[in-house]
Amino acid sequence: MTIGRALTIAGSAARGGAGIQADLKTFQEFDVFGTSAVTAIVARNPNTGQAIFPNSIDALEAQLHTIATDVGIDALKTGMLFTKEIICYVAKWIEQSGVENRVIDPVMIGKIGTALLEEDAMEAMRNDLLPLATIITPNMPEASYLLDGMELNSVEDLKVAAKRLRVLGPQYVLVKGGRLEGPAVDVLYDGTQFYVLEAPRIETINTNGAGCTYSAAITAGLAKGKTVPDAVIEAKKFITAAIRHSLTLKQGVGPTYHAAYNKYGETDCIVTIENEKE
Ligand code: PXL
């Protein structure tokens, strides 16, 4: 038998709630076969303070080659890429890969403020990677950064940002409004229509890896043959359940609970479709 196959090109988060670990757990929940190419390892060394250990291009090349040759890829996502060199390599690889479903999560800063993208990598992200995307999934700080400091304070601002980001080349833009007040509203834009996705706000500090998990859920949906809007709507339900049942572990910002959607079957998400105003 065969099942959908999804690849994550991202960092390893040793704590298990974000990065590659969150992606693979999410793929599993969708019954999609997950593969991974590790770009860097994230874990703070208590003696040296070093928190990010980038992987070599050679090691990245070997992983991507093995996966493409031996497994196959129905959809891929990128997460933390960290250096300009890695971004340029990954962009070139994606372009020649023939993979049609490409989710680019422009990861820049972790929940606890760790810089997950070097400063000189921003231009490569904007010019080389984003144009290759089926969908990009920035949060508000990332959208603002990509749009030269645009301020985002309302759902209307999310729509303007989505429109401007689409000019950079992706087919779909999902701007996540989790940092607004009120309900958790995200805006998906396809060049003609806005899909406004609204879920209840859940008060918790335990949202480590929420962005990774959300984009992994979209990738899994695409690997199973869903359309982009259908994949995003189910992913929104998945991440809402994962945040509602997020976990308090030993210390710090806890992870979302990847099993929650299948375990508790919650589906609260209101979708409104609006045609773009001229
Ligand atoms: O959630 C952003 C993120 C992405 N990738 C890796 C991370 C984190 C945050 O902890 O560690 C590897």
Residues whose N, C-alpha, C, O or C-beta is under 5 A from the ligand:
A	BS01	PXL	G11 S12 A13 A18 G19 V42 G79 M80 V107 G110 K111 G209
